[in-house]
Every structure is written in C-alpha cells, then in structure tokens.
Amino acid sequence: MNTKTINPQHLLFALILGVLGFIINCYPIPIFANVQLVIGNTFSIISAVILGPWYALITALLSASGLMLTWGSPHVYLIFSVEVLFIGYSRRKGLYPLYGSALYWLTIGMPLTYLYMKTFSDLPGSHMPFAIIKQGINGLIYASLASLLIVLIPKLWQFNGRSIARTRRSFNDQVTYFMTLMLTLCLLISALTFNYLFLEKQQTLLHRNLTETAVHLSSATEQYIENHKRVVEYAANFLSLANTSSNEWQPMLSKLHNNYPSFITMLIANDEAKVVAGSPGVMMLDENRDIKDMSIKDRDYFIESFHNHQVYVSPVFKGRGFGNDSIIAISAPFYHGNNATKAAGIIEGSLDLRFFSSIDSKNNYGDKELLVLVDNNNHIIYATTELGLTEHEDFKYSNDKGQYHITLDVIKINNLEATSPEYVYTKKKLNNGWQLYVLQPLSPLLKTAESQMLGTFILLIISIILTSFISRKVCQLLTAPLEIVANQFGQMSNEELKSQVIDENSSKEVFNLYQSLTASKRALLKHQLELEETVAIRTDELEQANKKLLSLVEEDPLTGLKNRRFAEDKFEAVLDFCLRGEHAITIVILDLDFFKKVNDTYGHLAGDECLRVVSGLLKNEFKRDTDIVARYGGEEFLLILPLSNALKIEQHLNKFKQKLSEVVITSPTSEQQFSVTTSIGAITANASFSNDIDVWIKVADDNLYAAKEQGRNKVIINVINEQVTEQKAQ
C-alpha cells in the first residue's frame, strides 16, 4: 500500500472495523475446554473483501490485539494477519471469502498453527489436534458471518472505491455461493449446538461417576478406619478391666496382632511412655537380641491418648524404631482397674497403608479413576502410582481452569504452571477430616471433543464441494433461458458495454440484459425530457408556494420569531447533534413581569411594541446559528441553546435581564415611555438528560414560577450533571 495512494476514507473505515473487532475479541464466546468462538475476526474478513489486503491488515492487527489481551499469545498476529492477506488477494482473483477461508486453513492456517504450538507452546501433544481443528472451524464460522453481513448490508457493496474482482462473476457463480454460504452456516450452527449438548451430557455423566466412586471409596475408607479404631479401643478396655501385669502384655499383643494383620506393627507403652510390648516381637530386640529401650513420649499418638484420654487417629507420618514406613497410628489409653482418671499407658496400632492400594486396584465402581487420600494436614496418605506422588508429603495442586471452559472441576498436579489441566476430579471429605480426591485424565474427554470437531470440519468441506456442484447444475437450468431472452434485444457497441451503470457485482446475464434493454430505453428519452421540463417548472412553482406557507406556519407574525411548534420540532435535531458530541443544552423560559399592567396602562399597541422590542433584544443577545429563539405564547418566550457553557450561561441570562430592564420603550400611540423586567427559569444539562422536551420545559417552568415567587426580575437556573443537581438563583 503506497503512502501516496492511501485513501483516508478507506483508512478510517479499516480503523473503525478494527476497533469493533478489538472490542468483540476481548470477549470470545466459550464453547468447551479451550474452544472459543472468535467472532471479532468477522470485521477483518469484511475489510479484506471490501477494502483489499493492506487495509485489512490494519483491521486484523487491531482485532488480534483483543485476542492478545485475552489469550496472551502473540501467534494471533501472525495467523490472522496472513489470513486477511490471503483472502484479500484471493478476492481480487475472483475467489469468494468462504472458499478462500477454507483453502487458507487447509493449506496454510492449520499447518502454521501446528508449527507455532510445537515450537513455542507448552500444550500437550494430545491436545494439539483439538486446538488446531477448532481454529479451522472458527475461521469458517467468521468467514461465513462476514459474507452474510456483506450480502445483507447493501451499502457495503456500494462502498466508494471498494476492492472488486478482476473478472465479472456469473449469475450461476453468485447463486452457487449464496446457497453454499447458507448451508455452511446452518451446518455450523447445528453441529456446534449438537457438540455442545453432547459434551455437556458427557460431563454430567462423568461427574456422576466420579461422585459415586468418591462416595463408595470414602465409605470403604471410613469403615476401614472405624473398624481398626474399634479394635484398638476394645484392646484398651480389655487391658483396663483384666488388670494384667506387664509380663502378660507381650503374648496378648502378639495374639491380637495375628488376628488383625492390617496393622503393620502394634505396641503397648506404660505411663512413662516407654514401649514395654511390641509386635512383631522381633522388632523389640536390638542387634544383640536385647530388648530395646524405646520411648514414644514425643509422639502425638501417645500425647493425645495418654493425656487427653481419647482414642486418637494420627495424620500420616514416618515410622521410627519399628521401621520407617509411612503410617497412620491409632492409639487408645488404658487404666488401672476402675480408676478412669489416671491412664496406665496406651496401646497403639500402625495401619498398613497398602490397604488403600488394594481398594484402588479392586475399584470397579468407576472407570480408570485415580485416587489421592490426604490427612487433616494435607499430607498424602495414599496416591495411585500413576500420579507419581510421594506419601506423607504435602499434596500440591492447582485447580485453576485458566482459559478452559468446562463444567467439571479440573486439577493440575505434575505441572502447576501448565496452561491446560491434567485431570477432572471430585473430592469427598471423610468423617475424620481426611480428603479423598477421585481423578480421571482430561484427555479422553478432549479426544471425544476432537473427534466431533474433526467430523464437523470434514462434513463442512464435503458440504461445500457437494453444494457447489449441485448448485451450479441447478443454476445452469435457470440462466440459459435468461441468456436467450437477453440476446433478442439487439447488440450494443464495445464502448457501451464498458458502462459502469450496473454494479460491478452484477452477474454477466443481468449485465447483458441491461445493455440490450438500454437500446429500447433511448427511444423514450426524448419524451421523458419534455415531461421532466414540465415537471421542473411545476416543481419550482410548488417550492416557492411551500416556502411562503412554511414561513407562515413556523413564524410568529407579530415578533418575527419562530413559534412554539417550530422550536419543539427542532429540539430532536438539536438533541441528536449534542448527543454525538456529548454537549450540554440550555432550555430557557422568559416571562415579562406585569405585562398585563402594560396593556392596561398604555394600550395593546404599546404591548405589541413591547413584545417586538423584547424579541429584537433576544435575537441580538442569542444570535448563534444554533440558537433557537421562539415566542412561546403571550408574553412568554422559549430559548433552546445548544453547546452551552454551564459556567457562563447564568451570567449571560443575567446580562440579558439587566439590558432589558434598561431599555426604554415608547408607546406608538401616546408617546409615553416605560420599561419592563423579566423573570427567567432555565435548565442546563447534558443532552442525555432526557429526549423529551416536555421534561426540560417542566424544570424550566418550575424555576420560572420560583423566580416569580421570589419577587420577579430574577434568573433561576438548574445546572444538572450525573453527580449533582445545583440550583442557582439571583
């Protein structure tokens, strides 16, 4: 685009379209996952078709900036800029925008998008086909919308200096394209609606499965914990009631442990927190086969049970003394006989966390669920092996959806900074405060959506090809007779065939018919010119009569001012003008004080002279082209003052009031001299205050009444803005 040949009108239109595209692209329409409809690019395609590639490039850069703010990915500048250049040049070659868009995405757009994602994006490889296909479908959507808008808005076809195809299209081509366009839009809307409803149903089913699995597994986990709490509690009660000696605790504990192998280890500690019995018994011996001296005084499971006299289930922690496995300890105090106030020690069992692995492996309630069980401190008790998490460590995750639109809860575990979620999940809080997370990979759901998107894209391409073929055959049957009729009206010279009377987008057949009929039309021109001359004369006479009639209708004959009807009719135009520029308007009503006394004292002719003098002074004081000064009725006058300065209008009205009080009026009959004063009510407000002039007049009239009540010869004006309403009086 040479700077010497820049068309200011085209540049302005390209900028306007770009701003519209920018605004709409700031709010893309979410469909599913990271699929969003980018409708703002419609304006870039319109610019490419109407203005050509280089002006369209300006529109595309502005529109893509909206997506850059939303997505934060600079690839939008590259992908969509190349697109408008391609469509702009293909348009000049005679290719319709929908066909150009399909060709672009198949040959350039989708491969270019893949290369960018492969090089710069952290999007998983399994997600890329889905993202690429949705870009192609989105391109067809806004190309179709742009074509439809161009068809439905005739002024776009008549745009001065628009870009046109180098060859005139046939009627056959036009009808074929319009049929293809409508079918494509219908298929796109239907397919997107079906895909959306189907995926919503899939998400509902998946959420139900995850929830049912969470309920099932949490119930099993709670039952497991409760059963073993009961075992430890019963054992503690037995020790309290049996009143056995510490020598008998070891064999009893070993027997109990054999009956409940779900405990990795079990132990009994006395009131000094010294371990006096343990199972397996070998863990009580050191390398020399002597009994270890082990204390658990610092362990939470001893402190909570012994000092707080309660059954206690610990968070997950690393074992010590009996091994270094990750364990959950369940402990309970026992007492000396019936003395429940002083604990004699505690009995503790360390749960085998492999039980949760067996629950996980035997879970047939859902499909491919992954489990994470955390304690009250958010430490991992158990996690499915595939997740790669370590037991007893903090469970770190992110459930930020980012740009993903999905009704299910999503979670990222392995890469918290990734732009795409890894799993969908639900969680269940257990009775003891633990949290059970049930997860499924997001990729199968994306694969389903990808298959649907791919099917939609293939269906669209096939429909475009089939519709073009069938429509062309049908149109040939329609246009052949039209060509025969056109040829019957004669031939025209080559120079006449170059006429630009018919729009450039008209079909060849219609163009030929027009040129043939032009020859017959010339025979009527002579008669038409004579008739037009007669009509012109009559029209001129009628216009002169209308002007005289209009002046009688719009003007007050006594004062020469405009009348009330004219002022109220012009208010709408003044309002529209001020709305566009966000200007203020002042409405003023003036009433001459004690005017009846003037008529009674000096006569009605003196009253008429008074009105004429006041009118002349009004026209001199309010003489801008935009000001409207009208006689409102009797001794009242109406002023409509657009483009008002709220800080100066009151001063102006007071100046007029002062000048009027100083004017000496002479009675035309008695040569007596007198003067008059006026009371003024007014309102100054932004044009958006009201589009009904009666609302403005009501405020001004109320202020006029207040001025009279306060002694007359006063100006009362309301200056109204969005925040405050001020009333000024003088």
C-alpha positions as a printed Julia matrix, in Angstrom:
730×3 Matrix{Float64}:
   0.0     0.0     0.0
   1.81    3.14   -1.24
   1.51    6.07    1.19
   0.84    8.35   -1.77
  -2.25    6.36   -2.66
  -3.71    6.0     0.86
  -7.44    6.66    0.79
  -8.39    8.48    4.04
 -11.94    7.13    3.82
 -10.68    3.56    3.46
  -8.18    4.02    6.27
 -10.88    5.38    8.6
 -13.24    2.52    7.71
 -10.45   -0.04    8.33
  -9.74    1.52   11.74
 -13.43    1.51   12.69
 -13.74   -2.16   11.73
 -10.55   -2.9    13.67
 -11.87   -1.22   16.82
 -15.12   -3.19   16.56
 -13.14   -6.4    16.12
 -10.88   -5.5    19.07
 -13.86   -4.95   21.4
 -15.62   -8.18   20.42
 -12.41  -10.24   20.51
 -11.89   -9.14   24.13
 -14.89  -11.33   24.91
 -14.57  -14.59   22.91
 -17.51  -16.97   23.28
 -16.52  -20.11   25.27
 -17.77  -23.46   23.91
 -15.79  -26.29   25.56
 -12.31  -26.65   27.03
 -10.16  -24.06   25.23
 -12.56  -23.79   22.27
 -13.73  -20.19   21.92
 -15.58  -18.55   19.04
 -13.6   -15.57   17.79
 -16.38  -13.5    16.23
 -14.39  -10.25   16.11
 -12.35  -11.52   13.15
 -15.54  -11.17   11.09
 -14.65   -7.5    10.65
 -11.17   -8.39    9.37
 -12.73  -10.53    6.63
 -15.18   -7.72    5.73
 -12.23   -5.34    5.46
 -10.33   -7.8     3.24
 -13.32   -8.2     0.89
 -14.32   -4.53    0.72
 -11.02   -2.64    1.1
  -8.38   -5.12   -0.04
  -5.48   -6.89    1.72
  -3.41   -3.99    3.05
  -6.21   -2.05    4.68
  -7.46   -5.39    6.02
  -4.04   -5.93    7.6
  -4.63   -2.82    9.75
  -8.04   -4.16   10.78
  -6.6    -7.61   11.54
  -3.81   -6.23   13.75
  -6.3    -4.22   15.79
  -8.72   -7.15   16.08
  -5.92   -9.55   17.03
  -4.87   -7.19   19.83
  -8.13   -8.05   21.61
  -7.18  -11.74   21.49
  -3.66  -10.91   22.62
  -5.09   -9.28   25.75
  -7.37  -12.27   26.36
  -5.05  -15.17   25.48
  -1.62  -13.61   25.94
  -0.28  -15.43   22.86
   1.38  -13.42   20.05
   0.64  -16.11   17.46
  -2.69  -14.37   16.76
  -0.87  -11.56   14.94
   0.84  -14.0    12.6
  -2.05  -16.39   11.91
  -4.78  -13.8    11.37
  -2.62  -11.27    9.51
  -1.59  -13.89    6.96
  -5.25  -14.93    6.7
  -6.56  -11.48    5.68
  -3.73  -11.01    3.19
  -4.57  -14.37    1.64
  -8.3   -13.68    1.47
  -7.75  -10.11    0.21
  -5.61  -11.27   -2.71
  -7.78  -14.31   -3.45
 -10.79  -11.97   -3.57
  -9.09   -9.99   -6.34
  -8.63  -13.24   -8.21
 -12.38  -13.84   -8.02
 -12.43  -16.32   -5.12
 -15.28  -15.9    -2.64
 -14.25  -15.31    1.03
 -15.73  -18.6     2.32
 -13.82  -20.6    -0.31
 -10.71  -18.53    0.4
 -11.02  -19.18    4.14
 -11.4   -22.96    3.65
  -8.39  -23.01    1.3
  -6.3   -20.9     3.69
  -6.9   -23.06    6.77
  -6.33  -26.31    4.88
  -3.09  -25.22    3.24
  -1.56  -22.53    5.49
  -3.5   -21.74    8.67
  -3.66  -25.17   10.31
  -0.04  -26.17    9.45
   1.17  -22.75   10.66
  -0.78  -23.13   13.91
   0.74  -26.59   14.45
   4.29  -25.3    13.91
   3.75  -22.47   16.39
   2.3   -24.77   19.06
   5.05  -27.31   18.54
   7.76  -24.66   18.89
   6.5   -22.19   21.48
   3.52  -23.69   23.32
   3.54  -25.96   26.38
   0.26  -27.52   25.24
   0.42  -31.34   25.48
   0.71  -33.15   22.15
  -2.61  -34.9    22.75
  -4.35  -31.52   22.94
  -2.85  -30.03   19.76
  -5.12  -31.67   17.12
  -8.16  -30.47   19.04
  -6.85  -26.88   19.22
  -5.84  -26.84   15.53
  -9.15  -28.21   14.22
 -11.16  -25.74   16.29
  -9.11  -22.9    14.76
 -10.06  -24.06   11.26
 -13.76  -24.37   12.15
 -13.68  -20.97   13.8
 -12.2   -19.49   10.61
 -15.06  -20.89    8.53
 -17.58  -19.5    11.02
 -16.44  -15.89   10.92
 -15.79  -16.05    7.16
 -19.41  -17.17    6.7
 -20.68  -14.42    9.0
 -18.65  -11.8     7.14
 -20.03  -12.98    3.77
 -23.58  -12.93    5.13
 -23.17   -9.38    6.5
 -21.83   -8.16    3.17
 -24.84   -9.68    1.41
 -27.37   -8.3     3.92
 -25.92   -4.75    4.05
 -26.19   -3.33    0.51
 -24.22   -0.2     1.42
 -21.1    -2.34    1.73
 -21.47   -3.34   -1.93
 -21.81    0.34   -2.86
 -18.79    1.47   -0.84
 -16.88    4.07   -2.84
 -13.62    2.71   -4.24
 -14.21   -0.8    -2.9
 -11.98   -3.7    -3.91
 -13.52   -5.63   -6.81
 -12.81   -8.9    -8.54
 -10.9    -8.65  -11.8
 -13.48  -10.76  -13.63
 -17.24  -10.31  -13.52
 -18.95  -13.21  -11.81
 -21.78  -15.05  -13.48
 -25.24  -15.36  -12.01
 -24.53  -19.07  -11.74
 -21.48  -18.42   -9.52
 -23.35  -16.0    -7.29
 -26.32  -18.27   -6.62
 -23.99  -21.23   -6.04
 -22.01  -19.27   -3.48
 -25.05  -17.98   -1.63
 -26.52  -21.49   -1.38
 -23.18  -22.82   -0.14
 -22.92  -19.99    2.37
 -26.37  -20.62    3.84
 -25.85  -24.38    4.02
 -22.46  -23.92    5.69
 -23.89  -21.58    8.32
 -26.78  -23.96    9.03
 -24.42  -26.91    9.36
 -22.04  -24.96   11.59
 -24.79  -23.8    13.94
 -26.36  -27.28   14.06
 -23.04  -29.06   14.57
 -21.85  -26.68   17.29
 -25.18  -26.93   19.09
 -25.14  -30.73   18.93
 -21.5   -30.92   20.02
 -22.16  -28.55   22.92
 -25.17  -30.53   24.17
 -23.37  -33.86   23.72
 -20.29  -32.7    25.64
 -22.46  -31.24   28.4
 -24.13  -34.65   28.72
 -20.73  -36.39   28.8
 -19.55  -34.06   31.54
 -22.71  -34.7    33.56
 -22.21  -38.47   33.3
 -18.53  -38.2    34.17
 -19.27  -36.03   37.19
 -21.86  -38.52   38.39
 -19.41  -41.41   38.0
 -16.69  -39.55   39.89
 -19.1   -38.59   42.66
 -20.43  -42.14   43.05
 -16.89  -43.51   43.12
 -15.86  -40.95   45.75
 -18.86  -41.86   47.91
 -18.15  -45.58   47.53
 -14.43  -45.34   48.28
 -14.81  -42.84   51.11
 -17.35  -45.16   52.73
 -14.91  -48.08   52.47
 -12.09  -45.95   53.88
 -14.2   -44.72   56.78
 -15.29  -48.27   57.54
 -11.67  -49.44   57.5
 -10.58  -46.71   59.91
 -13.61  -47.21   62.15
 -13.1   -50.98   62.39
  -9.49  -50.57   63.46
 -10.32  -47.79   65.89
 -12.79  -50.18   67.47
 -10.13  -52.93   67.69
  -7.68  -50.63   69.48
 -10.41  -49.27   71.74
 -11.59  -52.8    72.69
  -8.0   -53.87   73.38
  -7.5   -50.85   75.66
 -10.72  -51.66   77.53
  -9.56  -55.25   77.95
  -6.25  -54.11   79.43
  -8.12  -51.84   81.84
 -10.59  -54.48   83.0
  -8.29  -57.56   83.02
  -5.84  -55.86   85.39
  -2.99  -57.93   83.92
   0.68  -57.44   84.63
   3.12  -56.04   82.05
   4.63  -59.52   81.66
   1.4   -60.73   80.12
   1.08  -57.85   77.64
   3.56  -59.14   75.05
   1.88  -62.5    74.28
  -1.56  -60.88   74.37
  -0.4   -58.16   71.94
   1.16  -60.71   69.56
  -2.06  -62.71   69.52
  -4.1   -59.55   68.82
  -1.76  -58.57   66.01
  -2.06  -62.02   64.41
  -5.83  -61.58   64.36
  -5.58  -58.12   62.74
  -2.72  -58.2    60.22
  -3.91  -54.85   58.75
  -1.71  -53.28   61.41
   1.95  -53.2    60.36
   3.04  -53.01   63.99
   1.43  -52.74   67.4
   2.85  -51.63   70.73
   1.98  -51.01   74.38
   3.59  -48.17   76.31
   3.42  -47.56   80.06
   2.66  -44.32   81.85
   6.26  -43.2    81.32
   5.88  -43.57   77.52
   8.31  -46.49   77.5
   7.45  -49.25   75.0
   7.0   -52.41   77.06
   5.45  -54.69   74.41
   5.54  -54.75   70.64
   4.51  -56.84   67.7
   6.12  -58.31   65.72
   8.14  -59.24   68.79
  11.44  -59.31   66.94
  11.19  -55.55   66.48
  11.59  -55.16   70.25
  15.14  -56.61   70.08
  18.34  -54.86   69.12
  21.3   -56.39   67.24
  22.4   -58.22   70.37
  18.96  -59.68   70.87
  18.44  -57.48   73.92
  15.18  -55.61   74.49
  15.38  -52.08   73.09
  14.85  -49.13   75.34
  12.32  -47.15   73.28
  10.33  -44.09   74.34
   7.39  -42.54   72.48
   6.98  -39.6    74.79
   7.25  -37.11   71.91
   4.8   -38.91   69.62
   1.4   -37.27   69.07
  -0.4   -40.58   69.33
   0.94  -41.01   72.91
   0.32  -37.42   73.97
  -3.23  -37.25   72.6
  -4.31  -40.62   74.03
  -2.49  -40.61   77.35
  -3.03  -37.01   78.41
  -6.38  -36.3    76.7
  -7.87  -39.74   77.46
  -9.21  -40.35   73.96
  -8.95  -42.7    71.01
  -6.71  -40.91   68.53
  -6.11  -41.34   64.79
  -2.92  -39.58   63.75
  -2.04  -37.85   60.47
   0.36  -39.72   58.2
   3.98  -39.71   59.39
   7.27  -41.59   59.04
   7.74  -44.54   61.4
  10.6   -44.75   63.91
  12.03  -47.62   65.9
   9.74  -50.27   64.39
  10.56  -49.18   60.84
  10.47  -46.07   58.68
   7.33  -46.75   56.65
   4.66  -44.09   56.25
   1.98  -44.99   58.76
  -1.25  -43.89   60.39
  -1.26  -44.53   64.14
  -4.42  -45.41   66.08
  -3.99  -45.25   69.86
  -6.16  -45.51   72.97
  -5.44  -45.21   76.73
  -5.96  -47.97   79.27
  -6.31  -47.59   83.04
  -5.56  -49.32   86.35
  -8.73  -51.19   87.19
 -11.72  -48.91   87.53
  -9.63  -45.77   88.0
 -10.53  -43.84   84.82
  -8.78  -40.67   85.95
  -5.2   -41.88   85.63
  -4.04  -43.68   82.49
  -1.69  -46.62   82.94
  -0.43  -46.4    79.37
  -1.57  -46.64   75.79
  -1.98  -49.3    73.14
  -1.22  -48.32   69.54
  -1.54  -49.91   66.13
   0.13  -48.65   62.94
  -2.18  -49.08   59.94
  -0.89  -50.73   56.8
  -1.45  -48.07   54.09
  -1.27  -50.76   51.41
  -4.93  -51.33   52.18
  -5.73  -48.21   50.17
  -3.78  -49.62   47.25
  -5.97  -52.72   47.38
  -9.08  -50.54   47.42
  -7.72  -48.69   44.4
  -6.84  -51.84   42.44
 -10.14  -53.54   43.24
 -12.21  -50.47   42.43
 -14.68  -51.5    39.75
 -17.21  -48.82   40.58
 -15.83  -46.29   38.11
 -13.6   -46.3    35.06
  -9.87  -45.5    35.21
 -10.18  -43.43   38.39
  -7.05  -42.29   40.2
  -7.06  -41.73   43.95
  -5.39  -39.31   46.33
  -6.1   -39.54   50.07
  -4.79  -36.75   52.31
  -4.99  -36.22   56.07
  -6.02  -33.16   58.07
  -2.63  -31.56   57.42
  -2.93  -32.04   53.65
  -0.24  -34.73   53.74
  -0.6   -37.56   51.26
  -1.73  -40.81   52.89
  -2.07  -42.68   49.63
  -1.87  -41.81   45.9
  -2.32  -44.01   42.83
   1.09  -44.98   41.46
   0.43  -43.37   38.04
   0.27  -39.94   39.66
   3.91  -40.12   40.8
   3.2   -38.62   44.24
   5.09  -39.45   47.45
   3.34  -40.5    50.64
   3.35  -38.23   53.73
   4.45  -35.21   51.63
   2.26  -32.14   51.07
  -0.36  -32.54   48.35
   0.38  -29.67   45.95
  -2.04  -28.99   43.13
  -3.74  -26.22   41.16
  -7.41  -26.18   40.22
  -7.18  -23.03   38.1
  -9.14  -23.57   34.87
  -7.43  -20.71   33.06
  -8.92  -20.35   29.57
 -10.62  -23.74   29.78
 -14.42  -23.68   29.76
 -15.62  -26.86   31.41
 -18.36  -27.55   33.97
 -16.28  -30.18   35.77
 -13.65  -29.32   38.38
 -10.14  -29.65   36.92
  -6.79  -30.08   38.59
  -3.08  -29.88   37.72
  -0.62  -31.96   39.75
   2.58  -32.62   37.81
   2.95  -29.16   36.24
   1.17  -26.46   38.23
   2.14  -23.73   35.72
   0.75  -25.55   32.68
  -1.93  -23.75   30.63
  -4.02  -26.9    30.27
  -5.48  -29.01   33.12
  -4.43  -32.65   33.51
  -7.4   -34.21   35.27
 -11.04  -33.74   36.14
 -11.86  -34.58   39.74
 -14.22  -34.57   42.65
 -13.41  -34.74   46.32
 -15.11  -36.11   49.4
 -14.44  -35.12   52.99
 -14.36  -38.08   55.39
 -15.84  -38.04   58.87
 -12.4   -37.72   60.45
 -11.47  -34.7    58.32
  -9.44  -36.52   55.65
  -9.99  -35.64   51.99
 -10.42  -38.2    49.22
  -9.74  -36.98   45.67
 -11.02  -39.08   42.75
  -9.48  -38.11   39.4
  -9.75  -39.03   35.75
  -7.49  -37.83   32.92
  -8.97  -34.96   30.89
  -7.54  -36.28   27.62
 -10.3   -38.87   26.88
 -12.93  -36.13   27.07
 -10.81  -33.94   24.81
 -10.42  -36.85   22.4
 -14.2   -37.11   22.2
 -14.48  -33.39   21.5
 -11.63  -33.64   18.99
 -13.4   -36.44   17.09
 -16.54  -34.35   16.93
 -14.64  -31.28   15.75
 -12.82  -33.29   13.09
 -16.12  -34.79   11.89
 -17.66  -31.33   11.73
 -14.72  -29.94    9.75
 -14.75  -32.83    7.25
 -18.53  -32.54    6.89
 -18.19  -28.83    6.16
 -15.57  -29.33    3.46
 -17.63  -32.1     1.83
 -20.79  -29.97    2.02
 -19.04  -27.03    0.35
 -17.88  -29.24   -2.53
 -21.24  -31.0    -3.0
 -23.28  -27.81   -2.65
 -21.11  -26.04   -5.23
 -21.55  -28.89   -7.71
 -25.32  -29.27   -7.25
 -26.0   -25.52   -7.18
 -24.06  -24.98  -10.38
 -26.13  -27.58  -12.2
 -29.38  -26.07  -10.95
 -28.33  -22.53  -11.89
 -27.46  -23.58  -15.43
 -31.09  -24.55  -15.92
 -32.19  -21.11  -14.71
 -29.73  -18.89  -16.58
 -29.89  -20.49  -20.05
 -33.39  -19.08  -20.87
 -32.37  -15.69  -19.49
 -29.45  -15.52  -21.93
 -31.78  -16.32  -24.84
 -34.19  -13.52  -23.85
 -31.33  -11.04  -23.46
 -30.0   -11.79  -26.95
 -33.34  -10.88  -28.5
 -32.98   -7.17  -27.67
 -30.07   -6.48  -30.03
 -26.37   -5.73  -29.8
 -24.5    -2.72  -28.42
 -21.09   -1.28  -29.22
 -17.95   -2.25  -27.32
 -17.75    1.24  -25.77
 -21.26    1.0   -24.42
 -20.52   -2.42  -22.95
 -17.93   -0.73  -20.72
 -20.64    1.3   -19.0
 -20.39    1.38  -15.2
 -24.11    1.96  -14.6
 -24.69   -1.56  -13.33
 -22.93   -2.54  -10.12
 -19.69   -4.45  -10.61
 -21.1    -7.38   -8.66
 -23.99   -7.9   -11.08
 -23.94  -11.17  -12.99
 -22.98  -11.44  -16.66
 -26.5   -12.42  -17.73
 -28.15   -9.48  -15.96
 -25.49   -7.16  -17.35
 -26.13   -8.34  -20.91
 -29.87   -7.97  -20.45
 -29.41   -4.45  -19.15
 -27.27   -3.43  -22.14
 -29.79   -4.86  -24.57
 -32.73   -3.06  -22.96
 -30.79    0.23  -22.96
 -31.26    0.42  -26.75
 -35.03    0.31  -26.36
 -34.92    2.8   -23.5
 -33.31    5.51  -25.65
 -36.47    5.85  -27.7
 -38.26    7.03  -24.58
 -35.65    9.59  -23.52
 -36.99   12.4   -25.75
 -40.47   12.13  -24.34
 -39.08   11.82  -20.87
 -37.02   15.02  -21.2
 -40.07   17.01  -22.27
 -42.03   15.66  -19.35
 -39.21   16.38  -16.95
 -39.02   20.01  -18.17
 -42.71   20.49  -17.47
 -42.4    18.82  -14.1
 -39.39   21.01  -13.21
 -41.37   24.18  -13.88
 -44.31   22.99  -11.81
 -41.98   21.85   -9.09
 -40.3    25.24   -8.86
 -43.67   26.95   -8.56
 -44.71   24.5    -5.88
 -41.48   25.03   -3.93
 -42.0    28.8    -3.9
 -45.53   28.34   -2.6
 -44.32   25.89    0.02
 -41.69   28.32    1.24
 -44.31   31.02    1.79
 -46.61   28.56    3.53
 -43.77   27.26    5.69
 -42.86   30.75    6.85
 -46.48   31.33    7.88
 -46.58   28.04    9.76
 -43.21   28.41   11.54
 -43.03   32.15   12.35
 -44.87   34.37   14.78
 -46.29   37.26   12.65
 -46.06   39.87   15.43
 -42.45   39.39   16.58
 -40.86   37.66   13.59
 -39.57   34.97   15.93
 -40.08   31.25   15.39
 -43.19   29.88   17.04
 -43.54   27.21   19.72
 -44.25   24.41   17.21
 -41.07   25.12   15.26
 -38.96   25.12   18.43
 -40.37   21.83   19.68
 -39.94   20.21   16.24
 -36.29   21.31   16.03
 -35.47   20.06   19.53
 -34.97   16.47   18.32
 -32.3    17.52   15.79
 -30.55   19.68   18.42
 -30.66   16.76   20.87
 -29.12   14.3    18.34
 -26.36   16.79   17.49
 -25.46   17.35   21.16
 -25.64   13.63   22.0
 -23.0    12.84   19.38
 -20.65   15.44   20.81
 -21.71   14.97   24.45
 -22.59   18.69   24.67
 -24.87   20.49   27.11
 -28.22   22.1    26.24
 -29.94   25.02   27.98
 -33.72   25.43   27.85
 -34.95   28.89   28.97
 -38.47   30.26   29.53
 -38.82   34.07   29.92
 -41.96   35.77   31.13
 -42.37   39.58   31.12
 -43.23   40.86   34.59
 -46.63   42.59   34.99
 -47.23   42.6    31.22
 -50.99   42.9    31.76
 -50.32   46.21   33.5
 -48.52   47.45   30.35
 -51.6    46.65   28.22
 -53.96   48.19   30.75
 -51.89   51.36   31.21
 -50.54   52.1    27.74
 -52.82   50.08   25.48
 -52.48   46.89   23.47
 -50.47   48.57   20.72
 -47.89   49.51   23.33
 -47.94   45.87   24.5
 -47.29   44.72   20.92
 -44.43   47.21   20.6
 -43.03   45.9    23.89
 -43.07   42.33   22.55
 -41.3    43.42   19.34
 -38.59   45.26   21.32
 -38.03   42.27   23.61
 -37.87   39.96   20.55
 -35.26   42.16   18.89
 -33.16   42.2    22.03
 -33.42   38.4    22.29
 -32.26   37.95   18.68
 -29.28   40.24   19.3
 -28.27   38.52   22.54
 -28.77   34.92   21.36
 -27.63   35.1    17.77
 -25.58   31.92   17.2
 -26.67   29.84   14.24
 -27.52   27.01   16.6
 -29.65   29.11   19.0
 -33.44   28.86   18.69
 -35.47   31.87   19.94
 -39.23   31.39   19.84
 -42.37   33.07   21.14
 -43.86   30.51   23.49
 -47.23   32.25   23.88
 -48.49   35.64   25.12
 -45.63   37.39   26.91
 -43.59   34.14   27.26
 -40.51   33.28   25.2
 -38.66   29.96   24.76
 -34.9    29.65   24.16
 -33.15   26.44   23.08
 -29.4    26.96   23.43
 -27.19   24.0    22.4
 -23.43   23.84   23.1
 -23.99   25.7    26.38
 -21.23   26.55   28.81
 -22.63   25.68   32.23
 -20.22   28.13   33.88
 -21.29   31.14   31.77
 -24.95   30.64   30.84
 -26.3    32.14   34.08
 -24.1    35.2    33.59
 -25.41   35.54   30.02
 -29.05   35.35   31.14
 -28.45   37.9    33.9
 -26.79   40.19   31.36
 -29.86   39.96   29.14
 -32.16   40.59   32.11
 -30.15   43.71   33.01
 -30.16   45.02   29.42
 -33.92   44.55   29.15
 -34.55   46.47   32.36
 -32.54   49.4    30.93
 -34.38   49.54   27.59
 -36.86   52.4    27.29
 -39.95   51.51   25.24
 -42.09   54.24   23.65
 -45.83   53.74   23.17
 -46.68   54.23   19.47
 -49.97   55.99   20.33
 -49.32   58.2    23.37
 -45.53   58.62   23.08
 -45.34   57.55   26.73
 -42.16   55.77   27.77
 -41.86   52.73   30.01
 -39.63   49.76   30.71
 -40.23   46.15   31.65
 -38.42   43.41   33.55
 -38.47   39.67   33.08
 -38.44   36.55   35.24
 -36.37   33.68   33.84
 -36.44   29.96   34.58
 -33.86   27.69   32.94
 -32.16   24.3    32.97
 -28.68   23.37   31.72
 -27.89   19.66   31.39
 -26.1    17.15   29.2
 -28.09   16.09   26.16
 -28.57   12.66   27.73
 -30.72   14.21   30.48
 -33.95   13.44   28.57
 -35.09   13.05   24.96
 -38.5    14.55   25.82
 -38.59   18.37   25.56
 -41.55   18.47   27.96
 -39.26   17.19   30.73
 -36.82   20.05   30.1
 -39.63   22.66   29.89
 -41.17   21.36   33.13
 -37.91   22.04   35.03
 -37.5    25.48   33.41
 -41.17   26.35   34.08
 -40.84   25.34   37.75
 -37.8    27.62   38.03
 -39.77   30.46   36.34
 -42.55   30.03   38.89
 -39.96   30.12   41.68
 -38.46   33.34   40.24
 -41.9    34.97   40.31
 -42.5    33.74   43.84
 -39.19   35.3    44.93
 -40.17   38.78   43.72
 -39.73   38.65   39.91
 -36.87   40.1    37.82
 -34.78   37.06   38.74
 -32.91   34.24   37.0
 -33.21   30.76   38.45
 -31.34   28.0    36.63
 -30.68   24.33   37.37
 -27.28   23.04   36.24
 -27.63   19.27   36.12
 -24.91   16.7    35.67
 -24.58   12.97   36.55
 -23.47   13.53   40.14
 -25.19   16.58   41.48
 -28.05   18.94   40.81
 -27.35   22.56   41.61
 -29.94   25.34   41.85
 -28.71   28.85   41.37
 -30.79   31.93   41.96
 -30.21   35.63   41.63
